[in-house]
Amino acid sequence: MDESNSDLQSQVARARSKPDMDVEKTALQKRIAELAPLLVEVSHEIHANPELGYEEHKAAALLARVMEEHGLEVQRGVADLETAFTASAGVGSPHIALCAEYDALPGIGHACGHNIIAAAALGAGIALSERASALGFRVSIVGTPAEEGGAGKAVLAEAGIFDGVDAAMMVHPAPIDITEPPMLAVAQYRITYRGRTSHASAAPELGINALDAMHIAYTAISCLRQQTAPTDRIHGVINRGGDVPNVIPEKTRATYYVRSKTASELKTLAKRVEACFEAGAIATGCELEIDSDPNVYHEVIHNMAIANAFRANLEALGRVPLPRNLVDPKHAGSTDMGNLSYLVPSIHPMIGINSLPAVNHQPEFAQHCVSEAGDKAVVDGATALAWTTLDLALDTSLMNAAADEFAKVIGAKATRV
């Protein structure tokens, strides 16, 4: 046989065996539509039983059970975290991780909509798991507990759970669709002042007032805010201020979050805030304990190659993400997905639930997370995640572009963090 003819036949054979992207995406959308009643049920069940970080036993068990019922093998309690899990399907490359969050907030439950995050990841993961082996890629659903302050993803990453992953993604509810929301780096502090108790009227000179120390620190931080960058944030609560007015407080406690645009900028701001805490101790003679969380949340580095694919998929679903030039960098939160974005190409888009004027971390937002729009966000979020995973799995040039972009951006970051 002529050698050139043989090469041509091989090319034709490869072309014929290459999966049709449109056909595969249509099949995924249909499968997720079939799963929709179950996904909404899971979302509502998690919403009705809010659990704080590292205590999400019901949510983790529910998600694991549903995955097992759909043929996935689940590893529970990974990284020595009782409420973390992984479930994988398929072989080959790339390996895409879908992150599920399911912790709630104290007092206001799922006012950040983690029930939607979990259900969307579940739906995308199940649908993809049924095609991963045939299409030659690997997908994992990773249950990441304690996003609200517990840095679950950072703990899992340190334990190697994301080793070998080529890209990671999740979808988070918000009032509107935003494909690359600004996410700040954040450090968490637990502050304790210790003084000496005494009768506040009969012998005030014998006391050392720990509440005064806290007041001085609080005031100093309030003054510091005037000289910080527009994207810097410093906010806290006093967890303990004293017991009764006629006893000088001997112990006070507070929790503070300090945020900045990048992890490197956060280091500078954190030192200035720590000086405010020290000022309270110096002025009053109290002892100061600063307990800072070792897992600083990094800013999210949205991989634009993947983000562009996700945006196109949202638009194909009829959604209209906020134009990038209208995204206000001052309206930013923080997430441990930022830590993951320093390790692998990642995205953390927001999917709209039509909640305005209610926004994340308001009780009214929690109500919207089980509304008709919230349920639609579960299905659309699952579909967009599945489609974007398929884009990465079947389009080698896209995965290569994401990897090249990541190497370039992280290489520059490594010189500053």
VOGU-3710 file (C-alpha; in Angstrom, 3 decimals, decimal comma):
1> mdesnsdlqs> 0,000/0,000/0,000  1,197/3,500/-0,804  2,632/5,094/2,364  0,967/8,477/1,756  -2,384/6,756/1,234  -1,892/4,881/4,497  -1,263/8,138/6,364  -4,381/9,650/4,841  -6,490/6,678/5,885  -5,116/6,949/9,440
11> qvararskpd> -6,056/10,627/9,574  -9,556/9,847/8,314  -9,913/7,090/10,909  -8,854/9,442/13,717  -11,239/12,105/12,481  -14,111/9,627/12,427  -13,307/8,368/15,924  -13,083/11,872/17,416  -16,165/12,549/19,526  -18,562/15,162/18,224
21> mdvektalqk> -18,554/18,020/20,777  -22,095/19,161/20,005  -23,480/15,646/20,269  -21,688/15,040/23,556  -22,837/18,339/25,033  -26,427/17,691/24,033  -26,271/14,296/25,702  -24,824/15,784/28,890  -27,529/18,447/29,005  -30,216/15,814/28,547
31> riaelapllv> -28,744/13,655/31,302  -28,562/16,564/33,732  -32,166/17,452/32,901  -33,104/13,885/33,831  -31,202/14,286/37,103  -32,744/17,704/37,824  -35,488/16,568/40,257  -32,887/14,660/42,280  -30,412/17,543/42,224  -33,042/20,012/43,411
41> evsheihanp> -34,081/17,589/46,149  -30,444/17,334/47,308  -30,069/21,115/47,219  -33,199/21,623/49,328  -32,236/18,877/51,771  -28,835/20,450/52,440  -30,466/23,875/52,720  -32,986/22,600/55,272  -30,239/21,126/57,463  -27,501/23,783/57,702
51> elgyeehkaa> -24,250/22,566/59,242  -21,158/24,569/60,131  -17,681/23,908/58,797  -16,238/20,466/59,547  -19,617/19,461/61,005  -21,385/18,813/57,677  -22,087/15,163/58,420  -25,603/15,032/56,942  -24,637/16,885/53,761  -21,505/14,819/53,152
61> allarvmeeh> -23,365/11,563/53,775  -26,210/12,592/51,454  -23,873/13,510/48,601  -21,816/10,348/49,043  -24,914/8,158/49,062  -26,308/9,694/45,879  -22,986/9,309/44,098  -22,734/5,657/45,114  -26,278/5,048/43,903  -25,115/6,301/40,504
71> glevqrgvad> -22,137/3,999/40,288  -19,382/6,163/41,709  -16,965/4,783/44,279  -16,684/7,285/47,105  -13,768/7,667/49,483  -15,064/9,194/52,698  -13,054/11,026/55,334  -10,122/11,837/53,060  -7,209/13,846/54,494  -8,422/12,837/57,974
81> letaftasag> -11,418/15,170/57,601  -14,639/13,374/58,499  -16,795/15,451/56,158  -14,484/15,474/53,127  -14,740/12,974/50,284  -13,620/12,211/46,755  -15,251/10,253/43,943  -13,604/9,685/40,562  -14,503/8,160/37,208  -12,656/7,547/33,966
91> vgsphialca> -8,998/7,256/33,065  -6,567/9,280/31,040  -5,933/12,972/30,725  -6,934/15,597/31,562  -8,061/15,078/35,144  -10,685/17,672/36,117  -11,801/18,253/39,721  -15,268/19,611/40,506  -15,399/21,139/43,991  -18,496/20,787/46,154
101> eydalpgigh> -19,047/23,021/49,166  -21,830/22,402/51,681  -21,083/24,243/54,926  -23,405/26,929/56,251  -23,048/30,172/58,207  -23,767/30,602/61,930  -27,242/31,979/62,508  -28,176/32,564/58,848  -27,778/29,060/57,425  -27,164/28,742/53,693
111> acghniiaaa> -27,051/32,469/53,081  -24,130/31,888/50,742  -25,891/29,154/48,805  -23,516/26,256/49,290  -26,454/23,915/48,795  -26,475/25,069/45,158  -22,716/24,589/44,840  -22,943/21,012/46,101  -25,899/20,038/43,934  -24,396/21,558/40,782
121> algagialse> -21,102/19,714/41,287  -23,041/16,526/41,973  -25,047/16,798/38,767  -22,052/17,612/36,585  -20,003/14,855/38,179  -22,603/12,127/37,750  -23,296/13,052/34,119  -19,599/13,224/33,264  -18,791/10,002/35,094  -20,992/8,117/32,641
131> rasalgfrvs> -18,916/9,313/29,669  -15,426/9,788/31,093  -14,054/6,323/30,337  -15,400/6,274/26,787  -13,988/9,721/26,063  -10,638/9,127/27,722  -10,527/11,636/30,580  -10,897/11,581/34,353  -13,301/13,557/36,490  -13,416/13,830/40,281
141> ivgtpaeegg> -16,007/15,268/42,601  -14,205/16,578/45,671  -16,201/17,339/48,789  -14,492/20,354/50,348  -15,778/21,176/53,848  -15,447/24,374/55,835  -15,073/27,036/53,159  -16,553/29,603/55,539  -13,407/30,150/57,569  -12,025/26,625/57,868
151> agkavlaeag> -9,890/26,542/54,698  -10,997/23,028/53,792  -9,529/23,183/50,294  -6,155/24,302/51,611  -6,114/21,387/54,056  -7,072/18,945/51,303  -4,431/20,372/48,973  -1,736/20,038/51,612  -2,747/16,397/52,033  -2,236/15,795/48,309
161> ifdgvdaamm> -5,881/15,350/47,356  -5,439/17,539/44,271  -2,142/16,034/43,157  -2,363/15,041/39,494  -5,373/17,286/38,850  -5,074/19,331/35,645  -7,837/21,857/36,372  -10,361/22,610/39,108  -13,675/24,406/39,019  -16,883/25,088/40,879
171> vhpapidite> -19,856/27,407/40,553  -21,146/29,716/43,300  -24,561/31,415/43,528  -24,796/35,214/43,509  -27,425/37,803/42,613  -26,216/37,850/38,981  -23,923/35,895/36,655  -20,251/36,917/36,910  -17,657/34,672/35,330  -14,537/36,109/37,001
181> ppmlavaqyr> -15,636/37,644/40,308  -12,895/39,445/42,255  -11,830/37,432/45,299  -9,461/38,887/47,880  -6,758/37,242/49,936  -7,703/37,037/53,617  -6,019/36,296/56,950  -8,001/35,367/60,044  -7,112/36,420/63,581  -8,383/35,432/67,002
191> ityrgrtsha> -7,349/38,083/69,523  -7,295/37,708/73,322  -6,392/40,369/75,886  -5,758/39,360/79,509  -5,822/41,920/82,281  -6,759/41,837/85,975  -10,203/42,010/87,534  -11,186/44,395/90,290  -14,205/46,260/91,613  -14,942/48,896/88,983
201> saapelgina> -16,056/51,461/91,606  -14,396/50,578/94,912  -10,922/49,684/93,589  -10,560/50,526/89,895  -6,862/51,293/90,363  -6,198/47,621/91,044  -7,619/46,462/87,733  -6,143/46,092/84,265  -8,989/46,563/81,832  -8,974/44,095/78,948
211> ldamhiayta> -11,994/45,787/77,378  -10,042/49,050/77,199  -7,306/47,204/75,334  -9,847/45,873/72,855  -11,412/49,317/72,501  -8,044/50,890/71,694  -7,307/48,227/69,077  -10,782/48,617/67,573  -10,363/52,390/67,364  -6,852/52,144/65,932
221> isclrqqtap> -8,089/49,801/63,196  -10,966/52,152/62,423  -8,432/54,955/61,929  -6,161/52,715/59,863  -8,953/52,116/57,339  -8,607/55,731/56,178  -5,118/54,986/54,851  -5,673/51,625/53,173  -6,205/50,692/49,536  -9,768/50,666/48,135
231> tdrihgvinr> -9,692/46,870/47,910  -8,408/46,378/51,481  -10,896/45,197/54,078  -10,562/44,940/57,874  -13,546/43,777/59,895  -14,146/41,954/63,133  -16,430/41,175/66,029  -15,868/41,245/69,775  -16,756/37,763/70,974  -16,325/38,567/74,656
241> ggdvpnvipe> -16,255/42,007/76,214  -16,837/41,313/79,887  -19,525/40,051/82,227  -21,017/42,858/84,338  -20,382/46,618/84,468  -19,068/46,710/88,042  -16,297/44,166/87,448  -13,334/45,316/85,380  -13,030/42,818/82,499  -9,947/40,649/82,865
251> ktratyyvrs> -10,377/38,885/79,496  -11,699/39,931/76,107  -11,724/38,134/72,772  -12,288/39,189/69,183  -12,177/37,651/65,714  -10,892/39,683/62,783  -10,601/39,184/59,033  -7,977/41,168/57,139  -8,278/41,190/53,341  -6,206/42,570/50,507
261> ktaselktla> -6,087/42,316/46,736  -3,267/39,762/46,683  -1,505/37,494/49,134  1,654/39,561/48,856  -0,182/42,820/49,599  -1,948/41,098/52,498  1,377/40,521/54,255  2,013/44,267/54,410  -1,501/45,131/55,572  -1,483/42,361/58,191
271> krveacfeag> 1,594/43,848/59,878  -0,168/47,206/60,176  -3,241/45,570/61,715  -1,124/43,553/64,144  0,432/46,830/65,294  -3,069/48,044/66,210  -3,588/44,953/68,355  -0,237/45,551/70,028  -1,202/49,159/70,724  -4,080/48,002/72,902
281> aiatgcelei> -1,770/45,874/75,005  0,909/48,559/75,327  -1,571/51,266/76,359  -3,302/49,212/79,053  -0,665/46,795/80,278  -2,687/43,781/79,183  -1,178/40,609/77,850  -1,941/39,995/74,180  -2,423/36,667/72,411  -2,650/36,693/68,608
291> dsdpnvyhev> -3,773/33,401/67,126  -3,663/33,616/63,345  -4,921/30,858/61,075  -1,951/29,289/59,251  -4,069/28,793/56,127  -4,240/32,265/54,657  -6,785/32,385/51,844  -5,142/33,496/48,606  -6,894/35,613/46,008  -8,536/33,633/43,215
301> ihnmaianaf> -6,518/33,564/40,007  -9,183/32,931/37,385  -7,684/30,984/34,511  -8,940/33,026/31,585  -8,695/30,219/29,045  -11,119/28,136/31,123  -13,179/31,164/32,172  -13,765/32,084/28,538  -15,008/28,580/27,828  -17,317/28,715/30,850
311> ranlealgrv> -18,641/32,120/29,773  -19,433/30,778/26,310  -21,260/27,835/27,863  -23,324/30,108/30,121  -24,268/32,176/27,108  -25,242/29,027/25,224  -27,654/28,323/28,090  -29,247/31,727/27,572  -27,555/33,463/30,484  -25,937/36,892/30,133
321> plprnlvdpk> -22,874/37,257/32,398  -22,015/40,751/33,582  -19,573/42,370/31,111  -16,056/42,264/32,487  -15,628/46,039/32,297  -18,597/46,467/34,672  -17,280/44,176/37,422  -16,419/46,360/40,427  -13,227/45,091/42,141  -14,364/46,594/45,445
331> hagstdmgnl> -17,328/44,217/45,629  -15,262/41,193/46,545  -15,301/38,329/48,996  -12,754/35,618/49,673  -12,595/31,849/49,297  -10,188/28,982/49,837  -10,615/28,286/46,121  -7,905/30,925/45,868  -5,410/28,525/47,426  -6,350/25,918/44,868
341> sylvpsihpm> -5,955/28,429/42,041  -2,294/28,746/43,000  -1,872/24,992/42,481  -3,859/24,190/39,323  -5,701/26,161/36,626  -8,996/27,090/38,284  -12,203/29,064/37,920  -14,753/30,229/40,496  -17,654/31,772/38,547  -20,859/33,096/40,066
351> iginslpavn> -24,232/31,941/38,777  -27,161/34,292/39,241  -30,271/33,472/41,260  -32,112/36,786/40,670  -31,983/37,704/44,345  -31,469/41,475/44,275  -31,703/43,503/46,430  -30,661/40,566/48,616  -26,965/39,655/48,416  -24,794/36,879/49,797
361> hqpefaqhcv> -24,668/36,531/53,588  -28,098/38,060/54,103  -31,008/35,948/55,408  -33,088/36,962/52,393  -30,416/35,522/50,089  -30,766/32,176/51,860  -34,449/32,133/50,924  -33,576/32,721/47,265  -31,252/29,689/47,319  -34,283/27,374/47,289
371> seagdkavvd> -36,376/29,518/44,945  -37,264/28,665/41,374  -34,284/30,741/40,217  -32,071/28,969/42,731  -33,185/25,579/41,430  -32,526/26,694/37,868  -29,023/27,743/38,938  -28,412/24,178/40,133  -29,274/22,744/36,717  -27,602/25,461/34,654
381> gatalawttl> -24,551/25,391/36,915  -24,232/21,631/36,552  -24,600/21,888/32,781  -22,059/24,693/32,414  -19,559/22,807/34,594  -20,075/19,622/32,592  -19,755/21,393/29,260  -16,593/23,220/30,342  -15,077/19,965/31,553  -15,888/18,438/28,179
391> dlaldtslmn> -14,249/21,403/26,425  -11,050/20,748/28,356  -11,235/16,995/27,808  -11,843/17,052/24,063  -10,032/20,221/23,008  -6,313/19,667/23,569  -5,490/23,215/22,514  -7,754/24,619/25,250  -6,181/22,478/27,959  -2,714/23,416/26,726
401> aaadefakvi> -3,643/27,098/26,713  -4,942/26,834/30,284  -1,742/25,103/31,410  0,512/27,635/29,653  -1,414/30,565/31,126  -1,238/29,042/34,596  2,534/28,486/34,379  3,090/32,069/33,267  0,867/33,689/35,880  1,969/31,534/38,801
411> gakatrv> 5,599/31,966/37,833  5,174/35,708/38,203  3,241/35,324/41,461  5,907/33,059/42,987  8,394/35,922/42,960  6,102/38,058/45,133  4,363/35,704/47,581
//
